Amino acid sequence: MTKHTTHEDQHAARQETIAEFRQAVNMTPAQLEKWLDSEESKRVGQKQGDHESVGHRSGRRIIDLLHRRAQDLSEDDIAHMRKVVGYIHRHLAQGPSKSDPATSDWRYSLMNWGHDPQKH
């Protein structure tokens, strides 16, 4: 395989990740920012000590990624996009507990990652 083909493959994989990210993240930057300021958002997720949850921190980064042009994204940004897509897909497959999905920690956690399952 030549370097040219490898570069094309990498570019295609990068574009696919960006497309999957934009499909999985169905909240706008403004919606996500407003959500992350809410008490419900701050309450859910895995925390280390009194620090911010993993999902909440990811949500702040997602806002930044949504504002960036594809050509300005670093490899680290693309890796985070893959992480976001994977988390959203896994969490959606698990589904909500028996509680009301609209007010469940399941939904709130997904929203921290930029996906509102109630949004169509």
FITI-529734 format. One record per residue (C-alpha): residue in three letters; x, y negated, z negated; chain. Coordinates in nm, 3 decimals, padded with zeros to 5 digits, m for minus. Each point is the difference from the previous one (the first is absolute). Layout:
N
["Ala", [X, Y, Z], "A"]
...
This chain:
120
["Met", [00.000, 00.000, 00.000], "A"]
["Thr", [00.138, m00.340, 00.092], "A"]
["Lys", [00.009, m00.301, m00.227], "A"]
["His", [m00.251, m00.170, 00.230], "A"]
["Thr", [m00.257, 00.274, m00.060], "A"]
["Thr", [00.070, m00.005, m00.373], "A"]
["His", [m00.055, m00.375, m00.008], "A"]
["Glu", [m00.328, 00.044, 00.190], "A"]
["Asp", [m00.110, 00.271, m00.245], "A"]
["Gln", [00.085, m00.222, m00.297], "A"]
["His", [m00.188, m00.292, 00.154], "A"]
["Ala", [m00.305, 00.221, 00.067], "A"]
["Ala", [00.005, 00.134, m00.357], "A"]
["Arg", [00.030, m00.354, m00.136], "A"]
["Gln", [m00.295, m00.119, 00.211], "A"]
["Glu", [m00.207, 00.301, m00.111], "A"]
["Thr", [00.071, m00.076, m00.367], "A"]
["Ile", [m00.101, m00.364, 00.045], "A"]
["Ala", [m00.326, 00.105, 00.173], "A"]
["Glu", [m00.081, 00.256, m00.272], "A"]
["Phe", [00.071, m00.259, m00.269], "A"]
["Arg", [m00.227, m00.257, 00.162], "A"]
["Gln", [m00.275, 00.260, 00.030], "A"]
["Ala", [00.032, 00.127, m00.359], "A"]
["Val", [00.023, m00.346, m00.158], "A"]
["Asn", [m00.350, m00.135, 00.061], "A"]
["Met", [00.016, m00.302, m00.232], "A"]
["Thr", [00.117, m00.341, 00.121], "A"]
["Pro", [00.289, m00.170, m00.178], "A"]
["Ala", [m00.249, m00.243, m00.161], "A"]
["Gln", [m00.228, 00.282, m00.119], "A"]
["Leu", [00.294, 00.195, m00.140], "A"]
["Glu", [00.146, m00.305, m00.172], "A"]
["Lys", [m00.335, m00.079, m00.165], "A"]
["Trp", [m00.039, 00.365, m00.104], "A"]
["Leu", [00.350, 00.018, m00.152], "A"]
["Asp", [m00.086, m00.299, m00.220], "A"]
["Ser", [m00.298, 00.186, m00.152], "A"]
["Glu", [00.002, 00.176, m00.336], "A"]
["Glu", [m00.124, 00.322, 00.164], "A"]
["Ser", [00.303, 00.004, 00.228], "A"]
["Lys", [00.243, m00.056, m00.285], "A"]
["Arg", [m00.164, 00.271, m00.213], "A"]
["Val", [00.050, 00.299, 00.232], "A"]
["Gly", [00.310, 00.190, 00.105], "A"]
["Gln", [00.315, 00.148, m00.146], "A"]
["Lys", [00.198, m00.248, m00.205], "A"]
["Gln", [00.346, 00.022, m00.148], "A"]
["Gly", [m00.020, m00.169, m00.339], "A"]
["Asp", [m00.189, m00.328, 00.023], "A"]
["His", [00.110, m00.057, 00.357], "A"]
["Glu", [m00.214, m00.029, 00.309], "A"]
["Ser", [m00.139, 00.324, 00.146], "A"]
["Val", [00.160, 00.157, 00.306], "A"]
["Gly", [m00.312, m00.063, 00.209], "A"]
["His", [m00.031, m00.363, m00.110], "A"]
["Arg", [00.363, m00.067, 00.090], "A"]
["Ser", [m00.055, 00.176, 00.333], "A"]
["Gly", [m00.305, m00.218, 00.064], "A"]
["Arg", [00.209, m00.314, m00.033], "A"]
["Arg", [00.247, 00.140, 00.252], "A"]
["Ile", [m00.284, 00.099, 00.235], "A"]
["Ile", [m00.116, m00.363, 00.007], "A"]
["Asp", [00.348, m00.101, 00.112], "A"]
["Leu", [00.011, 00.276, 00.264], "A"]
["Leu", [m00.338, m00.104, 00.142], "A"]
["His", [00.132, m00.352, 00.057], "A"]
["Arg", [00.313, 00.116, 00.185], "A"]
["Arg", [00.046, 00.057, 00.371], "A"]
["Ala", [00.090, 00.355, 00.105], "A"]
["Gln", [00.342, m00.106, 00.130], "A"]
["Asp", [00.082, m00.157, m00.340], "A"]
["Leu", [m00.056, 00.322, m00.197], "A"]
["Ser", [00.307, 00.172, m00.146], "A"]
["Glu", [00.049, 00.375, m00.022], "A"]
["Asp", [m00.081, m00.030, m00.372], "A"]
["Asp", [m00.328, m00.172, 00.092], "A"]
["Ile", [m00.085, 00.282, 00.242], "A"]
["Ala", [00.081, 00.257, m00.271], "A"]
["His", [m00.235, m00.180, m00.240], "A"]
["Met", [m00.271, m00.001, 00.267], "A"]
["Arg", [00.037, 00.379, 00.032], "A"]
["Lys", [m00.029, 00.028, m00.379], "A"]
["Val", [m00.319, m00.210, 00.002], "A"]
["Val", [m00.158, 00.207, 00.279], "A"]
["Gly", [00.088, 00.324, m00.178], "A"]
["Tyr", [m00.141, m00.120, m00.332], "A"]
["Ile", [m00.326, m00.122, 00.156], "A"]
["His", [m00.052, 00.324, 00.196], "A"]
["Arg", [00.072, 00.220, m00.305], "A"]
["His", [m00.219, m00.207, m00.231], "A"]
["Leu", [m00.291, m00.007, 00.248], "A"]
["Ala", [00.019, 00.379, 00.033], "A"]
["Gln", [m00.029, 00.038, m00.379], "A"]
["Gly", [m00.323, m00.201, m00.008], "A"]
["Pro", [m00.154, m00.171, m00.301], "A"]
["Ser", [m00.083, 00.169, m00.328], "A"]
["Lys", [m00.364, 00.042, m00.098], "A"]
["Ser", [m00.020, m00.363, m00.108], "A"]
["Asp", [m00.143, m00.266, 00.229], "A"]
["Pro", [00.251, m00.032, 00.287], "A"]
["Ala", [m00.063, m00.376, 00.027], "A"]
["Thr", [00.137, m00.063, m00.350], "A"]
["Ser", [00.236, 00.296, m00.031], "A"]
["Asp", [00.371, m00.007, m00.077], "A"]
["Trp", [00.035, 00.200, 00.324], "A"]
["Arg", [m00.133, m00.292, 00.206], "A"]
["Tyr", [00.187, m00.260, m00.204], "A"]
["Ser", [00.328, 00.186, 00.044], "A"]
["Leu", [m00.053, 00.025, 00.377], "A"]
["Met", [m00.077, m00.371, 00.011], "A"]
["Asn", [00.334, m00.074, m00.170], "A"]
["Trp", [00.154, 00.174, 00.302], "A"]
["Gly", [m00.204, m00.213, 00.244], "A"]
["His", [m00.283, 00.242, 00.081], "A"]
["Asp", [m00.361, m00.054, m00.112], "A"]
["Pro", [m00.193, 00.326, 00.060], "A"]
["Gln", [m00.328, m00.195, m00.028], "A"]
["Lys", [00.095, m00.224, 00.293], "A"]
["His", [m00.123, 00.108, 00.343], "A"]
